[in-house]
Amino acid sequence: MDDFLPYRLSIASNRVSDAIASTYRSLFGLRIPEWRLVTVIAESDGITQQALCVATRMDKVTVSRGAIALVDRGLVERRANAGDQRSHLLRLTASGRALYEEVAPKALLIEQELFASFSAQEIDVLRDMLARVQAAADAMEQRTGDQ
């Protein structure tokens, strides 16, 4: 299995997520799904849970539980969606925005630490390769869904 690239990619992703999760949990009381939601919500002017599922590639249950936790903590507010009465728009509250502004620099420090042994060129190549892998996986999923 060690030579099977999808397996290696999954293991590397899980290891990075675990390292980040312990930092976010200890410093900010956030689980990884909650942090992912905060970051995507921060980049929008209101977003539905369905759109969050697409943007984060997380399942409905994980997004729903994360959103509920963030609303309960007063970090996110839910408002009626004028464009679709069956859904709500999620937005960061002032407290949620303040948390995002505090956590975002820490995320960048973690990224710097993780990739400290990489040159700028290697990081650019890795970004390009990851984008290509993601595009290939998206195309594969699209073909599978069309059948």
N, C-alpha and C positions, 0 to 999 in steps of 0.2 A: 504493500500500500504506500510506502514512503516515496515511491517513484510516480504514483498516480497524482498528477497535478491538481485535479479538482479536490482531492483529499487534502493535499498539502495547503492549498489555498484556504480551505475550510478551517483547518487546524490553525493556520496563521491568523485568520480572521478572528477565530474564537479566542486565541491567546491575547491578541491586541484588545479585543472587547473586554475580556476579563481584567486586564491590567487597568484599562480606563474605568471600568465599572467600580473597582475597589476605590479608586481615587475619588470619583464623583459621589459614591455612597458615603465615604468618610467625611469629605469636605462639605457636601451640599445636600446629602440625604436623597440623592436621585439615583434611580436605577437607569440602566442604559436605554430602555424603551422611552422612559420619561424624558431623558436628555435629548434623544432623537426628536421626540415630538416638540420639545421646547425650541430646538434649533429650526425646525421646519416652520413652526408657527411664527417664530420671530421674523422669518423672511417673507411673511405674507401679511395681508391686511384682512385676515379672516380666512379660514380654511375649514372644509368639512372633514369629518373623520374618514370618509371614503377617499378623499384626495390625499389624506395623510397615509392611508394604507398604500396607495400607489407610490407616493413620494419616498416612503421609508422602506417599502417592501416588507412591512410587518403585517401579520394577519389581523382581521377585524377584532378579535378578542383582545389581543395584546394592545392594539391602539385604543380600544374602548376602556380597558382597565387603566392604561396610562393616562388617558384624558380625564377619567374620573378622579384619579389620584391627584392630578395637577389642579383640577377644579376644587377639590376638597382642601388643598393647601393654599388656595387663593392665588395661584400662579397663572391660571387660565380662566377665562370667562366664556360661557356659552351664550350665544345670541341666536334668535330666530334667523333663518336664512330666507331673505326676501325672494330669492330666485328659486327656492325649492322648499316648500313648507314642511317636507318630510325630513329635512336635515337641519342641523345647526351649524353656525360658524364659530370656530374657536379662535380666540385672540388672547395674547398675553395681557395680563393685568400690569399695573405699574410695578407690583412686586415681582411678577414673572419677568418683566423687562429688566429690572434691576438684577435679578438672579442671572439672567442670560448675559448681561454685561460683565458680571463677575466671573462666570464660568468660562465664557468664550476665550479669554486670555489663557486660562489654565489649559484648555484644550490645545491651544497652539503650543504651549510649553511641552505638553505630553507628546505632541507630534514631533517637535524638535528633538526630544530625548530619544524617541523611537528610531528616528532616522539620522541620528548624529553621525553614524559611521558611513553614511551614504553621501556621495558627492551630489552637487546640484544637478549635474547631468544624469546621474543614476536615478534621482528622484523624478526628473522629467520623463525618463524612459519608463520607470515604473508606472507613473500616472498614465502614460500613453498605453502601456500594455494592459493595465487594469480597465481602461476605457474600451479597449478592443475586446477583452474577455467579456465585459458586460454587454457590449453590442452583440457579440456572437451568442451569448446566452439569451439575450432578448429575442434575437432572430430565431433561435432554436425553440424558445417558448412559443413564439408566434406561429411557427410552422406546426408545432404540436397542437396548439389551440385551434388551428384551422382544420384539423382532421376530424 
